[in-house]
Amino acid sequence: MKRSDREINLLDISQTEHRSTRSNKIKTTDVNILLNRVRMTKKIELKKRVIFLASLLLGVILISIFTLI
């Protein structure tokens, strides 16, 4: 067996702690993902509004037809 030149010091964990805290502090977000999410929510809201207005209009039409009969 070959002996490795590097010694692993298990008691010195300061480097790993430093790396983990550094990686936790750096958080990036992709702007395109955020813009796509905004577009998707706008589309969903528009669909909900159209469905609501169509059902409301249908209800008003049905009520007016039944009152005229």
N, C-alpha and C positions, 0 to 999 in steps of 0.2 A: 504494500500500500504506500502511496505517496503521501508525504506530509504537505499539507497546504501551507503556503507562505503567509497567507492572511490569518490572523488570529481573530476569533470572534469573541468579543467581550460582552457577555450577557448582562453584566452589571451596569454597563453604560447604555442607558436607554434614552439619553437626552436627545440624540440625533433622531430617533424614531418619533419621539414626542414632538420635537420641533417640526418634523415633516408633517405629522398628522394635524397639528394645530394650524400650520401654514396652509395645508390643503383644505381645511375646513373654512378658513377665512376667505379664500378665493372662490367666489361663485360667479359664474358667468351665465348669461342667458342669450339665446339666439333671438335676434330681433325678428327674423322671419317667422319663427314659431309663434311669437306673440302676435304678430300682425295677422297670421292665418287664424289664430284663435279668435281675434276680434272680428274678422270677416265671417267666420262660422257662426258666432253668436248673433251678428247682425242678420244673417240669412235666416237663422232659426226664429228670431224675434219677428222678422217680416212675415214669415210663414204663419206664425201664431196669430199675428194681427189680421192677415188676410182670411184665415179660417174663422176667426172670431167675427169679423165684419160680415163674411158671407153667411154664417149661421144667424147672426142678428138680422140681416136683411131677409133671409128666408123666413125667420120667425115673424117679422113684421108683415111680410107678404101673406103668409098663411093666416095670420090673425085678421088681416084686412079682408081676405077672401071669405073667411067664415062669418065675419060680421055683415058682409054684404048679402050673403045668401039667406 
